[in-house]
Amino acid sequence: MADFVAMKLSFDKANAPAGGRIAVVDPIVEATLNSLISATTVVNNTPQFQGVLNEGFARDHRFVRNIMGWDIYTSNFLPSLTATEAINATSVGLTNETAAVGDKANIFMCVADDSCKPVMHAWRRAPQTEGWRAEEERGDKYQVTSRFGFGVQRLDTLGVVLTSPSAY
């Protein structure tokens, strides 16, 4: 939960719109959140969360509740760290940690509109079609070529939280 609070604060400080904030997390994160919710907490304090007892937080890879302003989706296709890296977290008041090989990178982003989406694509060359006749095969052949790319353009609306791939 501390990571959700930290991400909310960082996006608030970056003036990212409150609407359109999504987080794509590993299913281990859902299991962690499920284990944090006890039956007495759910029933006594928040009647809206009573459905969590029956079916858990996620349904069809989408969380059934919004947490700290984040619409949360689960995915098994998040990137994993391939090398041990030192993480400098002292600038935000956390302790320095060493990320282990295999840790999952959970992605937080704001996609409210085109002016704040972190990942953009651009066409370097629009699709062009070429055609020719294959005499030996007695058929027409077509080929479409283009050049384009994807990249992160707005770092202030993109955040990553590393989590263990197995511990919850």
C-alpha angles and dihedrals in degrees: 000000000000089000091054090051092048092049092047090052094047092049091046090052090049090054092239112165114265091225120073097032111147134175124200109203139176116259087246087070090056090050089051092052091046090054092050093058114080125195094245093049092051098046099038103040108028120024090184089069096056090105090062089072092059103041110010126238100298131061120176090352092303124102114242092220136046113239121202090338095308124124100212128208127183123224136177091202101071117131120263128212112257098192136033109263133185111235117210104212099153091095089070096041098262129120120264112261135188114228114223127225108270097028111146121241107222110201126221119187145155116235100169094129142340093274093064106030107121099212120058136179129210135190114232091180123010118235113284125193123214124187135189140167118252101210096188093052094036093228143107119251127203132192130187120200132181142154124226140143145203127218147152110266105163110048092176091070097046127077135171128204119190119219136177114268092222115016119089 
